[in-house]
Amino acid sequence: MKNLLAAAYLPPVRPDVWLLSTLIVIGCLGLVMVGSSSVAVADRMTGDPMYFFYRQTVYALIGLIIGFVVLHIPMRVLAANTFIMLAAGLALLALVLIPGIGHSVNGARRWLDFGPVSLQASEPARLLLVLYVAGYASRRQFDLATTWAGLFRPMVFLVIACFLMLLEPNFGAGAILITVAGIILFVAGARLFNLVVLGVVAAVALAALVFSSPYRMERLVSFADPWAHPFASGFQLTQSLIAIGRGHLFGVGLGNSVQKLSYLPETHTDFLFAIYAEEFGLVGSIVLIVLFAIVVWRGFVVAGRAIDVGQFFGGFLAYGLSGWLSLQAFVNIAVNMCLLPTKGLTLPLMSYGGSSLVMMCARCALILRVDMESTAALRESSR
């Protein structure tokens, strides 16, 4: 029991106020927007306009519980078990592809079904893989900075993971994973030339996948000119642009969106930002982007401080998780604004979805844990 309590020890320091308060604001705003954006689809599907709001509230409570547990796990415990996490992450991605175990929705086999609850396997799997990459980077900084082999070793497992995600298919999740891993390895000292070479190879491979798949080519063509087929392949993007355009400067007001009334599909999931922009306008959209920017800024500050005090695993992890949050938010908003092809990526802490919200709470808790450990170490060293 003493060992268990020691392992769950929480440093006696307050978490970063800016980071924690901004995360709370974004999360609360997300709950409000899920409720607002889903009223029409919820009423049509279940007869209860607040159905998705209630479910998202439950997911948020579960996420807070999971986050509380994660917050009490020391970085040294995670760093010592990264190979187990690697195996668990790959196993999850493989498990979801097994017929009878993996659950298929809209032609994509991404979920593990547990009765009333479904788990999107790529969400916990990617977090486990990022933890492995951070652990590898903290142990192999010299190899990363001096040899090709040091960079290839983690990439082998990441390529396997991406291949499994492409089989689901989940193109966007794989691209995010590779990018986040690249951020961690670059910060850890991997040579930029080596990363650029691997990036070019990855880009060529991804381009080949796009051009070899009629489904992905259709997405690319509709993204390039959605107005050419406004009632077919470009329907979702044109409706999203209409929603954003209706917002003008200050928006039409909370709850007054027209596009959520069965015009724009996926209003409470992938295209929640479009409804947010319609109801809060350009000013509200800028405020939201600033909120995400504050989270990323404070996350990078936390990461830098952890590295300064010699906590490399926590520092690399905080850089990766902060980069992940910013990248996913950027991609989601860019898709809503027709700047990128649709990817199926949620808006962090805001879009409807239990797996996404719970795992995002866990990621935020990890950043807060790194912050508290590094702050405690800094105070101890200054005495």
Contacts in CASP RR format, 6 or more apart in sequence:
PFRMAT RR
TARGET T0000
AUTHOR 0000-0000-0000
METHOD contacts of the structure
MODEL  1
MKNLLAAAYLPPVRPDVWLLSTLIVIGCLGLVMVGSSSVAVADRMTGDPM
YFFYRQTVYALIGLIIGFVVLHIPMRVLAANTFIMLAAGLALLALVLIPG
IGHSVNGARRWLDFGPVSLQASEPARLLLVLYVAGYASRRQFDLATTWAG
LFRPMVFLVIACFLMLLEPNFGAGAILITVAGIILFVAGARLFNLVVLGV
VAAVALAALVFSSPYRMERLVSFADPWAHPFASGFQLTQSLIAIGRGHLF
GVGLGNSVQKLSYLPETHTDFLFAIYAEEFGLVGSIVLIVLFAIVVWRGF
VVAGRAIDVGQFFGGFLAYGLSGWLSLQAFVNIAVNMCLLPTKGLTLPLM
SYGGSSLVMMCARCALILRVDMESTAALRESSR
7 73 0 8 1.000
7 74 0 8 1.000
7 77 0 8 1.000
8 72 0 8 1.000
8 73 0 8 1.000
9 72 0 8 1.000
9 74 0 8 1.000
10 71 0 8 1.000
10 72 0 8 1.000
10 372 0 8 1.000
11 372 0 8 1.000
11 373 0 8 1.000
11 375 0 8 1.000
11 376 0 8 1.000
12 376 0 8 1.000
13 372 0 8 1.000
13 375 0 8 1.000
13 376 0 8 1.000
13 379 0 8 1.000
14 372 0 8 1.000
15 368 0 8 1.000
15 371 0 8 1.000
15 372 0 8 1.000
16 298 0 8 1.000
16 299 0 8 1.000
16 301 0 8 1.000
16 302 0 8 1.000
16 368 0 8 1.000
16 371 0 8 1.000
18 294 0 8 1.000
18 298 0 8 1.000
19 294 0 8 1.000
19 295 0 8 1.000
19 298 0 8 1.000
19 299 0 8 1.000
19 302 0 8 1.000
19 367 0 8 1.000
19 368 0 8 1.000
19 371 0 8 1.000
20 368 0 8 1.000
22 291 0 8 1.000
22 294 0 8 1.000
22 295 0 8 1.000
22 298 0 8 1.000
23 295 0 8 1.000
23 349 0 8 1.000
23 364 0 8 1.000
25 291 0 8 1.000
26 288 0 8 1.000
26 291 0 8 1.000
26 292 0 8 1.000
26 295 0 8 1.000
26 348 0 8 1.000
26 349 0 8 1.000
26 350 0 8 1.000
27 60 0 8 1.000
27 349 0 8 1.000
27 350 0 8 1.000
29 288 0 8 1.000
29 291 0 8 1.000
29 350 0 8 1.000
30 272 0 8 1.000
30 349 0 8 1.000
30 350 0 8 1.000
30 351 0 8 1.000
31 53 0 8 1.000
31 56 0 8 1.000
31 57 0 8 1.000
31 60 0 8 1.000
32 254 0 8 1.000
33 268 0 8 1.000
33 272 0 8 1.000
33 275 0 8 1.000
33 276 0 8 1.000
33 350 0 8 1.000
34 52 0 8 1.000
34 53 0 8 1.000
34 56 0 8 1.000
34 268 0 8 1.000
34 272 0 8 1.000
34 350 0 8 1.000
34 351 0 8 1.000
34 352 0 8 1.000
35 50 0 8 1.000
35 52 0 8 1.000
35 53 0 8 1.000
35 56 0 8 1.000
35 268 0 8 1.000
36 254 0 8 1.000
36 255 0 8 1.000
36 257 0 8 1.000
36 260 0 8 1.000
36 275 0 8 1.000
36 279 0 8 1.000
37 257 0 8 1.000
37 260 0 8 1.000
37 267 0 8 1.000
37 268 0 8 1.000
37 272 0 8 1.000
37 275 0 8 1.000
37 276 0 8 1.000
38 49 0 8 1.000
38 51 0 8 1.000
38 52 0 8 1.000
38 53 0 8 1.000
38 260 0 8 1.000
38 267 0 8 1.000
38 268 0 8 1.000
38 352 0 8 1.000
39 49 0 8 1.000
39 50 0 8 1.000
39 255 0 8 1.000
39 260 0 8 1.000
40 49 0 8 1.000
40 260 0 8 1.000
40 261 0 8 1.000
40 262 0 8 1.000
40 267 0 8 1.000
41 52 0 8 1.000
41 260 0 8 1.000
41 262 0 8 1.000
41 267 0 8 1.000
41 268 0 8 1.000
42 48 0 8 1.000
42 49 0 8 1.000
42 50 0 8 1.000
42 51 0 8 1.000
42 52 0 8 1.000
42 53 0 8 1.000
43 49 0 8 1.000
44 262 0 8 1.000
45 51 0 8 1.000
48 54 0 8 1.000
52 268 0 8 1.000
52 352 0 8 1.000
55 352 0 8 1.000
55 354 0 8 1.000
56 352 0 8 1.000
56 353 0 8 1.000
56 354 0 8 1.000
56 357 0 8 1.000
59 353 0 8 1.000
59 354 0 8 1.000
59 357 0 8 1.000
59 358 0 8 1.000
60 357 0 8 1.000
60 361 0 8 1.000
62 354 0 8 1.000
62 358 0 8 1.000
63 357 0 8 1.000
63 358 0 8 1.000
63 361 0 8 1.000
63 362 0 8 1.000
64 361 0 8 1.000
66 358 0 8 1.000
66 361 0 8 1.000
66 362 0 8 1.000
66 365 0 8 1.000
67 361 0 8 1.000
67 362 0 8 1.000
67 364 0 8 1.000
67 365 0 8 1.000
68 365 0 8 1.000
70 362 0 8 1.000
70 365 0 8 1.000
70 366 0 8 1.000
70 369 0 8 1.000
71 365 0 8 1.000
71 368 0 8 1.000
71 369 0 8 1.000
73 369 0 8 1.000
74 369 0 8 1.000
74 373 0 8 1.000
75 311 0 8 1.000
75 313 0 8 1.000
75 314 0 8 1.000
75 317 0 8 1.000
75 369 0 8 1.000
75 370 0 8 1.000
75 373 0 8 1.000
76 313 0 8 1.000
78 85 0 8 1.000
78 131 0 8 1.000
78 313 0 8 1.000
79 134 0 8 1.000
79 135 0 8 1.000
79 138 0 8 1.000
79 313 0 8 1.000
79 314 0 8 1.000
82 131 0 8 1.000
82 132 0 8 1.000
82 134 0 8 1.000
82 135 0 8 1.000
82 136 0 8 1.000
83 132 0 8 1.000
85 128 0 8 1.000
85 129 0 8 1.000
85 131 0 8 1.000
85 132 0 8 1.000
86 128 0 8 1.000
86 129 0 8 1.000
86 132 0 8 1.000
86 157 0 8 1.000
88 125 0 8 1.000
88 128 0 8 1.000
89 124 0 8 1.000
89 125 0 8 1.000
89 128 0 8 1.000
89 129 0 8 1.000
89 161 0 8 1.000
90 125 0 8 1.000
90 129 0 8 1.000
90 157 0 8 1.000
90 160 0 8 1.000
90 161 0 8 1.000
90 164 0 8 1.000
92 112 0 8 1.000
92 121 0 8 1.000
92 122 0 8 1.000
92 124 0 8 1.000
92 125 0 8 1.000
92 128 0 8 1.000
93 121 0 8 1.000
93 122 0 8 1.000
93 125 0 8 1.000
93 161 0 8 1.000
93 164 0 8 1.000
93 165 0 8 1.000
94 164 0 8 1.000
95 101 0 8 1.000
95 102 0 8 1.000
95 112 0 8 1.000
95 121 0 8 1.000
96 102 0 8 1.000
96 103 0 8 1.000
96 109 0 8 1.000
96 110 0 8 1.000
96 111 0 8 1.000
96 112 0 8 1.000
96 121 0 8 1.000
96 122 0 8 1.000
96 168 0 8 1.000
97 109 0 8 1.000
97 164 0 8 1.000
97 167 0 8 1.000
97 168 0 8 1.000
101 112 0 8 1.000
102 109 0 8 1.000
102 111 0 8 1.000
102 112 0 8 1.000
102 113 0 8 1.000
102 121 0 8 1.000
103 109 0 8 1.000
103 110 0 8 1.000
103 111 0 8 1.000
103 112 0 8 1.000
103 113 0 8 1.000
103 118 0 8 1.000
104 111 0 8 1.000
105 111 0 8 1.000
108 168 0 8 1.000
108 169 0 8 1.000
108 170 0 8 1.000
109 167 0 8 1.000
109 168 0 8 1.000
110 120 0 8 1.000
110 121 0 8 1.000
110 122 0 8 1.000
110 168 0 8 1.000
110 170 0 8 1.000
111 118 0 8 1.000
111 119 0 8 1.000
111 120 0 8 1.000
111 121 0 8 1.000
112 118 0 8 1.000
112 119 0 8 1.000
112 121 0 8 1.000
118 355 0 8 1.000
119 355 0 8 1.000
120 355 0 8 1.000
120 356 0 8 1.000
122 165 0 8 1.000
122 168 0 8 1.000
122 170 0 8 1.000
122 173 0 8 1.000
122 174 0 8 1.000
123 355 0 8 1.000
123 356 0 8 1.000
123 358 0 8 1.000
123 359 0 8 1.000
124 355 0 8 1.000
124 359 0 8 1.000
125 161 0 8 1.000
126 161 0 8 1.000
126 173 0 8 1.000
126 174 0 8 1.000
126 176 0 8 1.000
126 177 0 8 1.000
126 180 0 8 1.000
127 359 0 8 1.000
127 362 0 8 1.000
127 363 0 8 1.000
129 157 0 8 1.000
129 158 0 8 1.000
129 161 0 8 1.000
129 177 0 8 1.000
129 181 0 8 1.000
130 177 0 8 1.000
130 180 0 8 1.000
130 181 0 8 1.000
130 184 0 8 1.000
130 317 0 8 1.000
130 320 0 8 1.000
130 321 0 8 1.000
130 324 0 8 1.000
131 317 0 8 1.000
132 154 0 8 1.000
132 157 0 8 1.000
133 154 0 8 1.000
133 158 0 8 1.000
133 180 0 8 1.000
133 181 0 8 1.000
133 184 0 8 1.000
133 185 0 8 1.000
133 316 0 8 1.000
134 184 0 8 1.000
134 313 0 8 1.000
134 314 0 8 1.000
134 315 0 8 1.000
134 316 0 8 1.000
134 317 0 8 1.000
134 320 0 8 1.000
135 313 0 8 1.000
135 316 0 8 1.000
135 317 0 8 1.000
136 153 0 8 1.000
136 154 0 8 1.000
137 144 0 8 1.000
137 154 0 8 1.000
137 184 0 8 1.000
137 185 0 8 1.000
137 187 0 8 1.000
137 188 0 8 1.000
137 312 0 8 1.000
137 316 0 8 1.000
138 188 0 8 1.000
138 312 0 8 1.000
138 313 0 8 1.000
138 314 0 8 1.000
138 316 0 8 1.000
140 150 0 8 1.000
140 153 0 8 1.000
140 188 0 8 1.000
141 188 0 8 1.000
141 189 0 8 1.000
141 312 0 8 1.000
143 149 0 8 1.000
143 150 0 8 1.000
143 153 0 8 1.000
144 150 0 8 1.000
144 151 0 8 1.000
144 185 0 8 1.000
144 188 0 8 1.000
144 189 0 8 1.000
144 190 0 8 1.000
144 191 0 8 1.000
145 189 0 8 1.000
145 190 0 8 1.000
145 191 0 8 1.000
148 194 0 8 1.000
150 190 0 8 1.000
151 185 0 8 1.000
151 190 0 8 1.000
151 191 0 8 1.000
151 194 0 8 1.000
151 195 0 8 1.000
151 198 0 8 1.000
154 181 0 8 1.000
154 185 0 8 1.000
155 181 0 8 1.000
155 198 0 8 1.000
158 177 0 8 1.000
158 178 0 8 1.000
158 181 0 8 1.000
161 174 0 8 1.000
161 177 0 8 1.000
162 174 0 8 1.000
162 177 0 8 1.000
162 178 0 8 1.000
165 171 0 8 1.000
165 172 0 8 1.000
165 173 0 8 1.000
165 174 0 8 1.000
165 177 0 8 1.000
166 174 0 8 1.000
166 209 0 8 1.000
171 206 0 8 1.000
171 209 0 8 1.000
171 216 0 8 1.000
171 343 0 8 1.000
172 331 0 8 1.000
172 343 0 8 1.000
172 344 0 8 1.000
172 345 0 8 1.000
173 345 0 8 1.000
175 206 0 8 1.000
175 343 0 8 1.000
176 324 0 8 1.000
176 327 0 8 1.000
176 328 0 8 1.000
176 331 0 8 1.000
176 345 0 8 1.000
178 202 0 8 1.000
179 327 0 8 1.000
180 320 0 8 1.000
180 321 0 8 1.000
180 323 0 8 1.000
180 324 0 8 1.000
180 327 0 8 1.000
182 190 0 8 1.000
182 195 0 8 1.000
183 319 0 8 1.000
183 320 0 8 1.000
183 323 0 8 1.000
184 316 0 8 1.000
184 317 0 8 1.000
184 319 0 8 1.000
184 320 0 8 1.000
185 195 0 8 1.000
186 192 0 8 1.000
186 195 0 8 1.000
187 303 0 8 1.000
187 316 0 8 1.000
187 319 0 8 1.000
187 320 0 8 1.000
188 312 0 8 1.000
188 316 0 8 1.000
209 216 0 8 1.000
210 216 0 8 1.000
210 217 0 8 1.000
210 220 0 8 1.000
211 217 0 8 1.000
218 233 0 8 1.000
219 233 0 8 1.000
219 341 0 8 1.000
219 342 0 8 1.000
220 341 0 8 1.000
221 233 0 8 1.000
222 229 0 8 1.000
222 233 0 8 1.000
222 234 0 8 1.000
222 237 0 8 1.000
222 341 0 8 1.000
223 237 0 8 1.000
223 338 0 8 1.000
223 340 0 8 1.000
223 341 0 8 1.000
223 342 0 8 1.000
226 233 0 8 1.000
226 234 0 8 1.000
226 235 0 8 1.000
226 237 0 8 1.000
226 238 0 8 1.000
226 241 0 8 1.000
226 338 0 8 1.000
227 234 0 8 1.000
227 238 0 8 1.000
228 234 0 8 1.000
229 235 0 8 1.000
230 238 0 8 1.000
235 265 0 8 1.000
236 264 0 8 1.000
236 265 0 8 1.000
236 266 0 8 1.000
236 271 0 8 1.000
236 342 0 8 1.000
237 338 0 8 1.000
237 342 0 8 1.000
239 259 0 8 1.000
239 263 0 8 1.000
239 264 0 8 1.000
239 265 0 8 1.000
239 274 0 8 1.000
240 259 0 8 1.000
240 264 0 8 1.000
240 271 0 8 1.000
240 274 0 8 1.000
240 336 0 8 1.000
240 337 0 8 1.000
240 338 0 8 1.000
241 274 0 8 1.000
241 337 0 8 1.000
241 338 0 8 1.000
242 259 0 8 1.000
242 263 0 8 1.000
242 264 0 8 1.000
243 257 0 8 1.000
243 259 0 8 1.000
243 260 0 8 1.000
243 263 0 8 1.000
243 264 0 8 1.000
243 271 0 8 1.000
243 274 0 8 1.000
243 275 0 8 1.000
243 277 0 8 1.000
243 278 0 8 1.000
244 274 0 8 1.000
244 277 0 8 1.000
244 278 0 8 1.000
244 285 0 8 1.000
244 336 0 8 1.000
244 337 0 8 1.000
245 277 0 8 1.000
245 278 0 8 1.000
246 252 0 8 1.000
246 257 0 8 1.000
246 258 0 8 1.000
246 259 0 8 1.000
246 278 0 8 1.000
247 277 0 8 1.000
247 278 0 8 1.000
247 279 0 8 1.000
247 280 0 8 1.000
247 281 0 8 1.000
247 282 0 8 1.000
248 281 0 8 1.000
248 282 0 8 1.000
249 281 0 8 1.000
249 282 0 8 1.000
249 283 0 8 1.000
250 280 0 8 1.000
250 281 0 8 1.000
250 282 0 8 1.000
250 283 0 8 1.000
250 284 0 8 1.000
251 277 0 8 1.000
251 278 0 8 1.000
251 279 0 8 1.000
251 280 0 8 1.000
251 281 0 8 1.000
251 282 0 8 1.000
251 283 0 8 1.000
251 284 0 8 1.000
252 258 0 8 1.000
252 278 0 8 1.000
252 279 0 8 1.000
253 279 0 8 1.000
253 280 0 8 1.000
254 279 0 8 1.000
254 280 0 8 1.000
255 279 0 8 1.000
256 279 0 8 1.000
257 275 0 8 1.000
257 278 0 8 1.000
257 279 0 8 1.000
258 278 0 8 1.000
259 267 0 8 1.000
259 274 0 8 1.000
259 275 0 8 1.000
259 278 0 8 1.000
260 267 0 8 1.000
260 275 0 8 1.000
260 278 0 8 1.000
264 271 0 8 1.000
264 274 0 8 1.000
264 275 0 8 1.000
265 271 0 8 1.000
267 274 0 8 1.000
267 275 0 8 1.000
268 275 0 8 1.000
268 351 0 8 1.000
268 352 0 8 1.000
269 346 0 8 1.000
269 351 0 8 1.000
269 352 0 8 1.000
269 353 0 8 1.000
270 332 0 8 1.000
270 335 0 8 1.000
270 342 0 8 1.000
270 344 0 8 1.000
270 345 0 8 1.000
270 346 0 8 1.000
270 351 0 8 1.000
271 336 0 8 1.000
272 346 0 8 1.000
272 347 0 8 1.000
272 350 0 8 1.000
272 351 0 8 1.000
272 352 0 8 1.000
273 285 0 8 1.000
273 288 0 8 1.000
273 332 0 8 1.000
273 333 0 8 1.000
273 336 0 8 1.000
273 347 0 8 1.000
273 350 0 8 1.000
274 336 0 8 1.000
276 284 0 8 1.000
276 285 0 8 1.000
276 288 0 8 1.000
276 350 0 8 1.000
277 284 0 8 1.000
277 285 0 8 1.000
277 336 0 8 1.000
280 287 0 8 1.000
280 288 0 8 1.000
289 333 0 8 1.000
292 325 0 8 1.000
292 326 0 8 1.000
292 329 0 8 1.000
292 348 0 8 1.000
293 326 0 8 1.000
295 322 0 8 1.000
295 325 0 8 1.000
295 326 0 8 1.000
296 322 0 8 1.000
296 323 0 8 1.000
296 325 0 8 1.000
296 326 0 8 1.000
299 318 0 8 1.000
299 321 0 8 1.000
299 322 0 8 1.000
299 367 0 8 1.000
299 371 0 8 1.000
300 318 0 8 1.000
300 319 0 8 1.000
300 322 0 8 1.000
302 315 0 8 1.000
302 318 0 8 1.000
302 322 0 8 1.000
302 367 0 8 1.000
302 370 0 8 1.000
302 371 0 8 1.000
302 374 0 8 1.000
303 314 0 8 1.000
303 315 0 8 1.000
303 316 0 8 1.000
303 317 0 8 1.000
303 318 0 8 1.000
303 319 0 8 1.000
303 320 0 8 1.000
303 322 0 8 1.000
303 370 0 8 1.000
304 315 0 8 1.000
304 318 0 8 1.000
304 319 0 8 1.000
305 371 0 8 1.000
305 374 0 8 1.000
305 375 0 8 1.000
305 378 0 8 1.000
306 312 0 8 1.000
306 314 0 8 1.000
306 315 0 8 1.000
306 318 0 8 1.000
306 370 0 8 1.000
306 371 0 8 1.000
306 373 0 8 1.000
306 374 0 8 1.000
307 315 0 8 1.000
307 316 0 8 1.000
308 374 0 8 1.000
308 378 0 8 1.000
309 374 0 8 1.000
309 377 0 8 1.000
309 378 0 8 1.000
309 381 0 8 1.000
310 377 0 8 1.000
311 370 0 8 1.000
311 373 0 8 1.000
311 374 0 8 1.000
311 377 0 8 1.000
314 370 0 8 1.000
314 373 0 8 1.000
314 374 0 8 1.000
315 370 0 8 1.000
315 374 0 8 1.000
317 366 0 8 1.000
317 370 0 8 1.000
318 366 0 8 1.000
318 367 0 8 1.000
318 370 0 8 1.000
318 371 0 8 1.000
321 363 0 8 1.000
321 364 0 8 1.000
321 366 0 8 1.000
321 367 0 8 1.000
322 367 0 8 1.000
324 363 0 8 1.000
325 348 0 8 1.000
325 360 0 8 1.000
325 363 0 8 1.000
328 345 0 8 1.000
328 346 0 8 1.000
328 347 0 8 1.000
328 348 0 8 1.000
329 347 0 8 1.000
329 348 0 8 1.000
331 340 0 8 1.000
331 343 0 8 1.000
331 345 0 8 1.000
332 343 0 8 1.000
332 345 0 8 1.000
332 346 0 8 1.000
332 347 0 8 1.000
332 348 0 8 1.000
332 351 0 8 1.000
333 347 0 8 1.000
334 340 0 8 1.000
335 341 0 8 1.000
335 342 0 8 1.000
335 343 0 8 1.000
335 344 0 8 1.000
335 345 0 8 1.000
346 352 0 8 1.000
346 353 0 8 1.000
346 356 0 8 1.000
348 356 0 8 1.000
348 360 0 8 1.000
349 357 0 8 1.000
349 360 0 8 1.000
349 361 0 8 1.000
349 364 0 8 1.000
END
